[in-house]
């Protein structure tokens, strides 16, 4: 896995997030906050969690760890504010992936988890986790939209590659 692989995942990630947030247009605040019986309860909880995790992991990778985050933290109350933050974070992830070097990708990162534990993992595994984690929780958001009776978008990576 080289820099181009992770850049491709970052670009796919941005595309999938745009599709997902487009599907949120017209949701009421109540629908955005409604418990949909997924791990982080609602669209609001799930999408904030994805952002929290991205902030935490990118901070660790950039050697500027965030110690002010919790996994179920609501960083942004509204869809609009969360979407603005999501777009900025996606751009930051793309910039970060554009600057990856083979040496960094093949290195090991020593970090502290949000709960305070000390860990180490290969950077390539952490990067794969960042994108896999987003995909996993976008699936929860998809389930929320379905449970709310809304149309949920196709977000599979193959559709990104096919330009659909």
C-alpha positions as CSV (number, residue, x, y, z in Angstrom):
1,X,0.0,0.0,0.0
2,X,1.4,3.3,-1.0
3,X,0.4,6.9,-0.8
4,X,-1.8,6.7,-3.9
5,X,-3.9,3.9,-2.4
6,X,-4.7,6.0,0.7
7,X,-5.3,9.1,-1.4
8,X,-7.8,7.1,-3.5
9,X,-9.5,6.1,-0.3
10,X,-9.6,9.7,0.9
11,X,-11.2,10.9,-2.4
12,X,-13.7,8.0,-2.2
13,X,-14.4,8.9,1.4
14,X,-15.2,12.6,0.4
15,X,-17.4,11.4,-2.4
16,X,-19.4,9.0,-0.1
17,X,-19.8,11.7,2.5
18,X,-21.2,14.2,-0.1
19,X,-23.7,11.6,-1.2
20,X,-24.7,10.8,2.4
21,X,-25.1,14.5,3.5
22,X,-27.1,15.2,0.3
23,X,-29.6,12.5,1.5
24,X,-29.9,14.5,4.8
25,X,-31.3,17.5,3.0
26,X,-34.9,18.2,4.1
27,X,-34.6,16.1,7.3
28,X,-36.3,17.7,10.3
29,X,-34.2,18.4,13.4
30,X,-36.3,15.7,15.1
31,X,-35.5,13.1,12.4
32,X,-31.8,14.0,12.6
33,X,-31.8,13.4,16.4
34,X,-34.2,10.4,16.4
35,X,-33.0,7.2,18.0
36,X,-32.7,4.7,15.1
37,X,-31.4,1.8,17.2
38,X,-27.8,2.0,15.9
39,X,-24.6,2.1,18.1
40,X,-24.5,5.9,18.4
41,X,-28.3,6.2,18.4
42,X,-29.1,8.8,15.7
43,X,-27.8,10.3,12.6
44,X,-26.6,13.2,14.7
45,X,-24.7,10.9,17.1
46,X,-23.3,8.7,14.3
47,X,-22.1,11.5,12.1
48,X,-20.6,13.3,15.0
49,X,-18.8,10.1,16.1
50,X,-17.3,9.7,12.6
51,X,-15.9,13.3,12.8
52,X,-14.6,12.8,16.4
53,X,-12.7,9.6,15.3
54,X,-11.3,11.4,12.3
55,X,-10.1,14.3,14.4
56,X,-8.6,11.9,16.9
57,X,-6.7,9.8,14.4
58,X,-5.5,12.6,12.2
59,X,-4.3,14.4,15.3
60,X,-2.3,11.3,16.3
61,X,-0.9,10.9,12.8
62,X,0.1,14.6,12.6
63,X,1.7,14.5,16.1
64,X,-1.0,16.9,17.4
65,X,-3.2,14.6,19.5
66,X,-6.6,15.8,20.7
67,X,-7.2,15.2,24.4
68,X,-10.5,17.0,24.5
69,X,-12.6,14.3,22.6
70,X,-14.9,11.6,23.7
71,X,-16.3,8.9,21.4
72,X,-20.0,10.0,21.8
73,X,-19.3,13.7,21.8
74,X,-21.7,16.0,19.9
75,X,-19.4,18.5,18.2
76,X,-22.1,20.0,16.1
77,X,-25.8,20.2,16.8
78,X,-27.1,20.9,13.4
79,X,-26.8,19.1,10.0
80,X,-25.5,22.3,8.5
81,X,-22.7,22.9,11.0
82,X,-21.7,19.2,10.9
83,X,-21.6,19.2,7.1
84,X,-19.3,22.2,7.1
85,X,-17.0,20.5,9.6
86,X,-17.2,17.3,7.6
87,X,-16.2,19.0,4.4
88,X,-13.2,20.7,6.1
89,X,-12.1,17.4,7.7
90,X,-12.4,15.6,4.4
91,X,-10.2,18.2,2.7
92,X,-7.7,17.9,5.6
93,X,-7.6,14.1,5.2
94,X,-7.0,14.5,1.4
95,X,-4.1,17.0,2.0
96,X,-2.6,14.6,4.6
97,X,-2.8,11.7,2.2
98,X,-1.2,13.8,-0.6
99,X,1.8,14.3,1.7
100,X,2.3,10.7,2.8
101,X,5.8,9.2,2.2
102,X,6.7,5.5,1.9
103,X,8.8,5.8,5.1
104,X,5.9,7.2,7.1
105,X,3.4,4.7,5.8
106,X,5.7,1.8,6.7
107,X,6.4,3.2,10.2
108,X,4.8,2.4,13.5
109,X,2.8,5.0,15.4
110,X,2.9,5.1,19.3
111,X,-0.3,6.8,20.5
112,X,-2.7,7.2,23.4
113,X,-6.3,6.3,23.0
114,X,-9.2,8.6,23.9
115,X,-9.6,6.5,27.1
116,X,-6.0,6.9,27.9
117,X,-4.4,3.6,27.0
118,X,-1.0,3.5,25.3
119,X,-0.8,1.7,22.0
120,X,1.2,1.2,18.9
121,X,0.2,0.1,15.4
122,X,1.6,0.3,11.9
123,X,0.6,3.6,10.2
124,X,-0.7,1.7,7.2
125,X,-3.1,-0.2,9.5
126,X,-4.2,3.0,11.2
127,X,-4.9,4.6,7.8
128,X,-6.9,1.6,6.6
129,X,-8.8,1.7,9.9
130,X,-9.7,5.4,9.4
131,X,-11.4,4.7,6.1
132,X,-12.9,1.4,7.2
133,X,-14.3,3.1,10.3
134,X,-16.0,5.8,8.2
135,X,-17.5,3.1,5.9
136,X,-18.8,1.1,8.9
137,X,-20.6,4.0,10.5
138,X,-21.9,5.4,7.2
139,X,-23.6,2.0,7.0
140,X,-25.3,2.9,10.4
141,X,-26.3,6.3,8.9
142,X,-27.8,4.4,5.9
143,X,-29.8,2.3,8.3
144,X,-31.1,5.4,10.0
145,X,-32.2,6.9,6.8
146,X,-34.0,3.6,5.9
147,X,-35.7,3.5,9.2
148,X,-36.8,7.1,8.8
149,X,-38.4,6.1,5.5
150,X,-35.9,8.2,3.5
151,X,-34.0,7.2,0.4
152,X,-30.5,6.2,1.3
153,X,-27.7,6.6,-1.3
154,X,-25.5,4.0,-2.8
155,X,-22.1,4.6,-1.3
156,X,-20.1,1.5,-2.4
157,X,-16.6,2.2,-3.6
158,X,-17.3,0.5,-6.9
159,X,-19.9,3.2,-7.7
160,X,-17.3,5.8,-7.0
161,X,-14.9,4.1,-9.5
162,X,-17.7,3.7,-12.1
163,X,-18.5,7.4,-11.7
164,X,-22.1,6.7,-10.8
